[in-house]
Structures are given as C-alpha cells and as structure tokens.
Amino acid sequence: MKIIHAVNLQLLWMVCVGAAIPGLLQAEAPRPNLIVVLCDDLGYGDLACYGNDVVQTPNIDQFAAEGIKFTRCYAAAPNCSPARTGLMTGRTPYRAGIHNWIPYDSPMHVRKDEVTIAKLLRDSGYQTCHVGKWHLNGNLTDTRYPQPKDHGFDWSFGTQNNALPCHKDPVNFVRNGKAVGPLKGFAADLVTDEAIRWLNKQRQGDTPFFMYVAYHEPHEPIASNHQYTKLYESRGKPSPYDPEVTSFQAHHGNLTQMDSAFGRLLKHLETLGLRHDTLIFFTSDNGPAITNAHPHGSTGGLRDKKGSVYEGGIRVPGVVQWPRAWKNPQVLDLPISGVDVLPTFCQVAGVVPPETLELDGASFISALGGRPVRRNKPLYWQFHSARGEDQLAAIDGNWKIVGQFEGGSLPPHGDIFAEHQQRIQDARITRYQLFDLTKDETTDVQAENPGVAQQLIRNLQNTFLSVQSDNPSWPAWEWPREEGMQIRAYVESLKSMQE
C-alpha cells in the first residue's frame, strides 16, 4: 500500500491543494480537520435551504448560506449500507459486496481488507472518530465482523443500524465494541454529545482529526422531542412510535431536532477554535423513504424516492464549508457523489491512495476553486432491488443513462440470499434509456442524441463489467442468531408499515 507519510506530507499537501485553490497556502499551513456529517433518509427537498417552505432547519440553512451548496449532490447508492460503503471506500458498493441494507446478524459486511478513508487518514497521522449509525456490518459487538477500529477508527460510538426501539431512549448503542445499555435522551443529541466529549477529552493536541458523524434522523422508527414537534401543525394520522403527535409533526420535528444537534456541534467547534480550519461535508445517504407510517419526506419534485436509481432516490443535499479555504458562498450545479469523498479528503490531507485501488470517485476540490471535476469514469449506480423500471444508471454532465436488468428488480428485502446472489452474478442488461437532466427524467431522448447514447451505453457497460468482476458472493453462513432475534422481530413488525 503506497501512502505518503510524514516526511513528505507537507510538501504534497501544498502541491495538491495549492494547485486546486491558488493563494490558499502558506509554508506553515497545517492540514485541515475533516468531518463528514451524514443524515439518514434525508431527501433533496427536506430542508428549507433546498426549497422546503414548511420545515425549520435554521442551522443547516445558515451553514449552506455561508458555504458551498451543491444542487446536484448524489448518494453513492439508493439505500443505507451500500451508500455508506461507497462513501467510506470511494468505490461503487457492489465492488465491496454490499448489495443491500444489512440486517442485524447478517453475514454481509464491509470486509477487513477494504481500504477506507479512515484507514488512509489514520495511517497518515490523523486522529479518527465515528459517532452514530454504522451499518457496515451485522453486529457491533461481535468480533467475527470487522469493526470500526478495523476500518480505521480510533473511537466509535453508535448503532449497528437504527436507534432502537426508536430515537428516544435507545438501548442499542455500542462504544468501542462494548454495549452501552439503555440511554436517556434522543439519538441526535446523544450522537452530538459523544462527538463533543471526544473533541474535549479524547482528541490529542493539535494533530488533525477526521470525524464521521452519522445521524439517525429522519429514518424510522421516529421519535422527536415535543419542543420540536409542537412547531408543526397536527396533520395526518398519529405517529406509530409516539401517538401523542401526528406522523407529520414527528417527521418534521425530527428534522428540526437533528438541525439543532448539528448547530450545537458547529458552535462547539467554534468555541474550540477549530471551525476556521475544518472542512465539513454535510449530506445524506439516500433519498426520502416516504413510508405509510411517515409519508412526509420530500424529493423536491424529483422522480421516485429511496430505493430508486432515479433522481429522487439518489440526489441529496450536499454542503461544504472550509472557512480558511473558501470565504465566499457559492451554489454549484455540477454532479458530485458520496464516492468522491475519499479522493477529495485524501487530496486535501496530502494522502495518496494505493495505486492498485479501483476507485470510482474523483476529487471535487478543483470544482470548489472554479475548475471542472476531472473524472476517469462517469458516476455509476447499480441496485438490483431498485424501485421503478431500472436498476443501474450513470451520469456524465447533464446526461443520464439508465438500464434494466433481465427479469427486472429483485423483491424488496434486506440481507443477501443465495438465489439473489446468483441473479446478481448472472445479470444482463436488456434495455437502456437516455435522459437530459436539464429537462426531465421521463422522456427518453436516445433517438435525438444517438452519439451521446452510444458513448454512455458503452461506458455503462464497461463499468458494469468491471464491477461484476470485483463483486464477491457471500457464503451461506449459519451464525448463531439468538442475540439478534428480539431486534429482528422488531424490524419484522415494522414491515407492515412500509410501502
């Protein structure tokens, strides 16, 4: 593994970042702190700064107004575990064998030999911390799985998947491999409190740090402090997780509660004098769920929702701040993705990923300095359990090509099954559509643009074949399931409330 270490880091960082952002650097300039803030099921239209005229998210709105807001930011996949895998590895998640969301005690996991952004940064001298939802394995206390420390995190506090039994008083948080037990409070506050404690007590000196803050909001099962739910009118049916409020109040209050927690984190960074030289990327793992229990998430008018390779399933909010580098607010209408985080953060940290690593993302730092993103391949999505007609997609500029697999989508499910793995390995593309995203995502324009279509189809086929060659199959492991049965039963009870 070729990673540039201490002796050359300063020079490399100055060359790489200085080329992208002229005038930023001085000889003694330190490497920045790096933070990813990832929300769960936050739709493109769920924030006031992205056009929602009902929800109250003042801290995120101010963050966007003072930073760089992307109008075409994409998640790495249309649902939880694959999207988080893409963000952590810079790779299309099917290369890592993460085909769908990971239930409790599932054998599916991000393997230990995967190269993550936390590994690369820790090996280059960064301190690393994860707080919040993990969802890259089936159990945070079982050493048979690679755990956050195996993927580069010095400190970890979070949940395998959702906060249970809901966001209020969760019982399933784990700190550094050990179950914490029942907690009092709401998930967003508990996650933020731990991030603040780590900054105060675990962080060492002036060594730069990478922090991954993965909020559970607004994923079900939703529970929100009534100081936030009362901000919204009583609309819709009662919330199944808090019958004292409606589902509308619970969902929107959940967004405001998360916004408040995020605001506390920003304020604490300011108090510690860290905000000026900390690069923060705020985004979501996929589009809104819009379930029967809480049908109130918003795509902002985009097609479909979570679980789809259409825009509503993968286009999400995306805002960057790094005050030392960019003092002037911007709104950028260019495509970036969760798979771009690893190469972007590596560039600003002066870290060179291994030459053998098959990355699907590219650094978007040059775009922040007014230059185009230089990609070796189009942005790509593959999801065999996708909603809608199509299961794979690629974007190049304003063009989007989508494709359908023979036999259509697998039925909605979590986990991975032998019959599904065989279909994934044998998949064959049978149909393509081309969309001009400056117009809409419903009209196939192949006939009017045959040259564009041919090029994008060729690129899509090449990427698909490359991903298929990397995509592993999982063994039919029969692990003890007793510890997870209660949580599995709880998840099963929620299925009837899902669309």
RATABEL-V617811 format. One record per backbone hydrogen bond with DSSP energy under -0.5 kcal/mol. CO is the residue of the C=O (numbers start at 0). NH is the residue of the N-H. If there is no record, write none. Layout:
CO/NH
CO/NH
This chain:
0/2
4/7
4/8
5/9
7/11
8/12
9/13
10/14
11/15
12/16
12/17
13/17
14/18
15/19
16/20
20/23
25/28
32/278
33/210
34/280
35/37
35/212
36/38
36/282
37/214
38/40
38/284
40/42
42/45
46/49
46/51
47/50
50/52
54/56
56/60
57/61
58/62
59/63
60/64
61/65
62/66
63/66
66/68
66/329
67/69
67/319
68/331
69/317
71/335
72/315
73/337
77/306
78/82
79/83
80/84
81/85
82/86
83/87
84/88
85/89
87/116
89/359
89/360
91/94
91/95
92/95
92/97
93/96
96/98
100/102
100/414
102/105
108/110
110/113
113/115
115/119
116/120
117/121
118/122
119/123
120/123
120/125
121/124
126/209
127/153
127/154
128/211
129/156
130/213
131/158
135/109
137/104
138/141
140/142
141/144
146/149
146/150
147/150
147/152
148/151
150/118
151/153
154/129
155/175
156/131
157/173
158/133
159/134
161/160
163/170
163/171
166/186
169/182
172/179
172/180
173/157
173/175
174/177
177/174
184/168
185/188
185/189
186/190
187/191
188/192
189/193
190/194
191/195
192/196
193/197
194/198
195/199
196/200
196/201
197/201
197/202
202/204
203/206
207/126
208/33
209/128
210/35
210/212
211/130
211/213
212/37
212/214
213/132
215/218
216/39
220/166
224/227
224/228
225/229
227/230
228/231
232/234
234/247
236/246
238/241
241/238
241/244
244/238
245/249
246/250
247/251
248/252
249/253
250/254
251/255
252/256
253/257
254/258
255/259
256/260
257/261
258/262
259/263
260/264
261/265
262/266
263/267
264/268
265/269
266/270
267/271
268/273
268/274
269/272
273/276
274/277
274/322
275/323
276/32
277/279
278/34
279/281
279/320
280/36
281/318
282/38
287/305
293/290
293/296
297/44
298/301
302/311
304/307
306/386
309/312
309/313
310/313
310/314
312/286
313/74
314/43
315/72
316/283
317/69
318/281
319/67
320/279
321/324
321/325
324/326
326/328
329/68
331/70
331/71
331/333
335/73
336/339
337/340
338/342
339/343
340/344
341/345
342/346
343/347
344/348
345/349
345/350
346/349
350/352
353/356
356/358
363/367
364/368
365/368
365/370
366/369
372/374
378/394
380/392
382/385
383/409
389/308
390/382
391/402
392/380
393/400
394/378
395/398
397/436
398/395
399/434
400/393
401/432
402/390
402/391
403/429
403/430
404/407
416/420
417/421
418/422
419/423
420/424
421/425
423/426
427/405
430/403
432/401
433/444
434/399
434/436
435/438
435/439
441/443
444/448
445/448
448/452
449/453
450/454
451/455
452/456
453/457
454/458
455/459
456/460
457/461
458/462
459/463
460/464
461/465
462/466
463/467
464/468
465/469
466/469
466/470
474/476
476/478
480/483
480/484
481/484
481/485
483/487
484/488
485/489
486/490
487/491
488/492
489/493
490/493
490/494
491/494
491/495
493/496
494/497
496/291
496/292
